[in-house]
């Protein structure tokens, strides 16, 4: 028999709030805190549902870490520094106390890595599936948040890390099964299960990036949000996209699947990298900032006047996109 929600909170979640005094050990239904002088709060929320955003059989500690990280990625995309988070978890009857213990352990691991603490939340039961919601709160210098609406014609378009890993992992998993993916492309599976939010790079780009978003719904979709918000368009060159070694290997091994994989790289989500625009004059400072943050950045295109996002091949011909980015509805 699973303990009551109050027992679970006391045993596994209250300790996660120990470094956040305003949470008073989760004894109240609210927490209190203030941002540092000269700063304002940045707030974001994401929900994850078993079978939609993660595999029901995924290790609970990795589910917890992914839940936290996708929210940290949203903070990074505005330039905010992580401060605290709120957690709402609806457990189905199949999940026992051992599952909750491992889930809380995953949160504890990433709290230390990213300097964030639990400030409160809610724990309930559900007939299923497992449903999770996390609200992350950060702080940012007042009036300095990087929005999606600041891109200007002539700006360079940059991308952190590599793109397409998570989407291709899901493609291979659906086609060949989890065991085959784990055996042949474990790094791609890791990228799908455990994204790397750019929590150092995002704040470092304040004053350099004019517009920014994280790649959650797909590169074309999220760059498209920037273009729509900025009243502009974009041209990106596929040959300039940063691809990981496993993705390059996949392209080499299966040339007959190249067109399909190109589509997935352009439109697949779950990479949680930062796509941003900046004036060409800022390129040297951007590269130095990325080096200090230990993150690769790559120029992939240019902001243009004509609306829409145009991916082009190396020879300049436009790539016809046959699938869209991730949509819930």
C-alpha positions in Angstrom: 0.0 0.0 0.0 1.3 3.4 -1.0 1.7 6.0 1.9 -0.6 9.0 2.0 0.3 12.1 0.1 1.3 13.8 3.3 3.7 11.0 4.1 5.2 11.1 0.6 5.6 14.9 0.8 7.3 14.7 4.2 9.6 11.9 3.2 10.6 12.8 -0.3 9.6 16.3 -1.3 10.1 18.4 1.8 13.8 17.7 1.8 14.0 19.1 -1.7 12.9 22.5 -0.3 15.6 22.6 2.4 17.7 25.3 0.6 14.7 27.5 0.0 13.7 29.2 3.3 10.5 30.7 2.0 9.1 27.2 1.5 9.1 26.6 5.3 9.7 22.9 4.7 6.5 22.7 2.7 4.4 23.1 5.8 2.2 25.8 4.3 0.3 26.0 1.1 2.5 28.8 -0.3 6.0 30.0 -0.3 7.4 33.6 -0.1 10.4 35.1 -1.7 11.7 38.2 -3.5 14.0 38.5 -6.5 17.4 40.2 -6.0 17.5 44.0 -6.1 17.2 45.3 -9.7 15.7 42.0 -10.9 12.3 40.7 -11.8 10.8 37.2 -11.8 10.5 35.0 -14.9 7.9 32.2 -14.7 7.3 29.2 -17.0 5.3 26.0 -16.7 5.3 22.7 -18.6 3.3 19.5 -18.3 4.4 16.0 -19.1 2.1 13.0 -19.6 3.2 9.3 -19.7 3.0 7.9 -23.2 3.1 11.4 -24.7 6.2 13.1 -23.5 8.1 10.1 -22.1 7.8 6.3 -22.1 5.9 4.9 -19.1 8.8 2.5 -18.6 11.4 5.2 -18.4 13.3 5.3 -15.1 11.6 7.6 -12.7 14.7 9.6 -11.9 15.1 10.4 -15.6 11.5 11.4 -15.9 12.0 13.8 -13.0 15.1 15.3 -14.5 13.6 15.8 -17.9 10.6 17.5 -16.3 12.8 19.9 -14.5 15.1 20.5 -17.4 12.5 21.3 -20.0 11.4 24.1 -17.8 14.9 25.3 -17.1 15.3 25.5 -20.9 12.4 28.0 -21.1 14.1 30.1 -18.4 17.4 30.0 -20.3 15.6 31.1 -23.5 14.7 34.4 -21.8 18.1 34.8 -20.1 16.7 34.1 -16.6 18.7 32.4 -13.8 16.9 29.5 -12.1 15.6 30.3 -8.6 12.9 27.8 -7.5 10.1 25.6 -8.8 6.6 24.3 -8.0 5.7 20.7 -8.7 2.2 19.1 -9.2 2.2 15.3 -9.6 -0.7 13.0 -10.2 0.3 9.4 -9.4 -1.6 6.4 -10.9 -2.1 3.3 -8.8 0.7 1.3 -10.4 3.4 3.6 -9.0 4.6 2.6 -5.5 6.8 4.3 -2.9 10.0 3.1 -4.5 9.0 4.9 -7.7 8.4 8.1 -5.8 11.7 7.7 -4.0 13.6 7.4 -7.3 11.7 10.3 -8.8 12.6 12.6 -5.9 16.2 11.4 -6.2 16.3 12.6 -9.8 15.0 16.0 -8.7 17.6 16.2 -5.9 20.4 15.4 -8.4 19.5 18.2 -10.8 18.7 20.7 -8.1 22.4 20.5 -7.1 23.5 20.7 -10.7 21.4 23.7 -11.7 21.2 25.6 -8.4 17.4 25.4 -7.9 15.1 24.3 -5.1 11.6 23.1 -4.6 9.2 25.8 -3.2 5.9 23.9 -3.1 3.4 22.0 -5.1 0.6 19.4 -5.0 0.5 15.6 -4.9 -2.7 13.8 -6.0 -3.9 10.4 -7.3 -5.2 9.7 -10.7 -6.7 6.6 -12.5 -4.0 7.3 -15.1 -1.9 8.0 -16.9 0.8 9.6 -14.7 0.6 13.4 -15.2 3.3 15.9 -14.1 3.4 19.7 -14.1 6.3 21.9 -13.1 6.4 25.6 -12.8 9.9 27.1 -12.8 10.7 30.5 -11.5 13.8 32.5 -12.3 15.1 36.0 -12.0 16.5 38.3 -14.6 17.8 41.9 -14.6 14.8 44.2 -14.8 13.7 44.9 -18.3 16.4 42.7 -19.9 14.4 39.5 -20.7 15.1 38.3 -24.2 11.9 37.9 -26.1 10.9 36.2 -29.4 10.0 39.5 -31.0 13.3 41.3 -31.3 14.8 39.9 -34.5 15.7 42.3 -37.3 16.4 41.8 -41.0 20.1 41.1 -41.5 20.6 39.4 -38.1 22.5 36.2 -38.0 20.7 33.1 -36.7 22.5 31.0 -34.2 21.9 27.6 -32.7 23.5 26.0 -29.6 24.5 22.4 -29.4 23.3 20.0 -32.0 19.9 19.5 -33.5 17.8 16.4 -34.5 19.2 13.9 -31.9 16.0 13.5 -29.9 13.7 13.5 -32.9 15.7 10.8 -34.6 15.9 8.8 -31.4 12.1 8.7 -31.4 12.0 7.8 -35.1 14.3 4.9 -34.6 12.5 3.8 -31.4 9.1 3.7 -33.2 10.6 1.8 -36.2 13.1 -0.6 -34.6 12.1 -0.7 -30.9 13.7 0.5 -27.7 16.2 -2.3 -27.3 17.7 -1.7 -30.8 18.0 2.0 -30.2 19.8 1.4 -26.8 22.2 -1.0 -28.5 23.0 1.0 -31.7 22.5 4.7 -30.8 22.6 5.1 -27.0 23.7 8.7 -27.2 20.5 9.6 -29.2 18.3 7.9 -26.6 20.1 9.8 -23.9 19.4 13.1 -25.6 15.7 12.2 -25.9 15.4 11.2 -22.3 17.7 13.8 -20.7 18.0 17.2 -22.5 20.7 19.7 -21.5 19.2 23.1 -20.8 21.5 25.9 -21.6 21.2 27.7 -18.3 24.6 29.3 -18.5 24.5 30.4 -22.1 21.0 32.0 -21.9 21.9 34.6 -19.3 25.2 35.2 -21.0 23.4 36.2 -24.2 21.5 39.1 -22.6 22.5 42.2 -24.5 23.8 40.1 -27.4 20.8 38.0 -28.6 17.9 40.1 -30.0 15.4 37.3 -30.0 15.6 33.8 -28.6 13.6 30.6 -28.1 14.4 27.0 -27.1 13.9 24.2 -29.6 11.1 22.2 -28.0 8.6 21.9 -30.9 11.2 21.7 -33.7 13.8 24.0 -35.2 11.5 25.3 -38.0 8.5 25.8 -35.7 10.4 27.5 -32.9 12.4 29.7 -35.3 9.0 30.4 -36.9 7.7 31.7 -33.6 10.6 34.2 -33.6 9.9 35.3 -37.1 6.2 35.7 -36.5 6.8 37.7 -33.3 9.4 39.9 -35.1 7.5 40.4 -38.4 10.3 38.9 -40.4 11.4 35.7 -42.1 14.5 33.4 -42.1 16.7 31.5 -44.4 18.7 28.6 -42.9 21.2 26.3 -44.7 20.9 22.7 -43.9 24.6 22.0 -44.5 25.4 24.5 -41.7 23.2 22.8 -39.1 25.3 21.3 -36.2 24.7 17.5 -36.3 26.1 15.1 -33.7 28.4 12.3 -34.6 25.6 9.7 -34.1 23.3 11.6 -36.4 26.1 11.8 -39.1 26.7 8.1 -38.7 22.9 7.4 -39.1 22.9 9.4 -42.4 25.9 7.5 -43.6 24.5 4.1 -42.8 21.1 4.7 -44.2 21.4 6.9 -47.3 18.0 5.7 -48.5 16.4 7.4 -45.5 18.2 10.7 -46.0 15.1 12.7 -47.1 13.1 11.4 -44.1 15.9 12.2 -41.7 16.4 15.7 -43.1 12.7 16.3 -42.4 13.0 15.0 -38.8 16.1 17.2 -38.1 14.3 20.3 -39.3 10.9 19.7 -37.7 11.5 17.3 -34.7 11.4 18.7 -31.2 12.8 17.8 -27.8 16.3 19.1 -28.4 15.9 22.0 -26.0 18.8 23.9 -27.6 18.7 27.7 -28.0 18.0 29.3 -31.3 18.6 33.0 -31.4 19.3 36.0 -33.6 22.0 38.7 -33.2 23.6 41.4 -35.2 26.6 40.2 -37.3 28.8 42.6 -35.3 28.2 40.6 -32.1 29.5 37.3 -33.5 32.9 37.4 -31.8 31.4 38.2 -28.4 28.8 35.4 -28.8 31.5 32.9 -29.6 33.6 33.9 -26.6 30.5 33.8 -24.4 29.7 30.3 -25.6 33.3 29.2 -24.9 33.1 30.5 -21.3 29.8 28.6 -20.9 31.2 25.4 -22.4 28.6 25.3 -25.1 29.0 25.0 -28.9 27.2 27.7 -31.0 26.8 27.7 -34.8 25.6 30.3 -37.3 22.9 28.6 -39.4 21.3 31.4 -41.4 20.1 34.9 -41.7 16.9 36.9 -40.9 15.2 38.1 -44.0 12.3 40.4 -44.9 10.1 37.8 -46.6 7.9 36.0 -44.0 8.3 32.3 -43.2 11.3 30.1 -42.6 13.1 28.8 -45.7 15.5 25.8 -45.2 17.8 25.5 -48.2 20.2 22.8 -49.4 23.9 23.6 -49.9 23.3 24.5 -53.6 20.7 27.1 -52.5 17.6 25.2 -53.6 14.8 25.3 -51.1 14.0 22.1 -49.1 10.3 21.2 -49.3 9.1 20.6 -45.8 6.5 17.8 -45.7 5.8 17.6 -42.0 5.2 20.2 -39.3 6.7 20.7 -35.9 5.1 19.2 -32.8 1.5 20.2 -32.0 -0.6 18.9 -29.1 -3.9 19.6 -31.0 
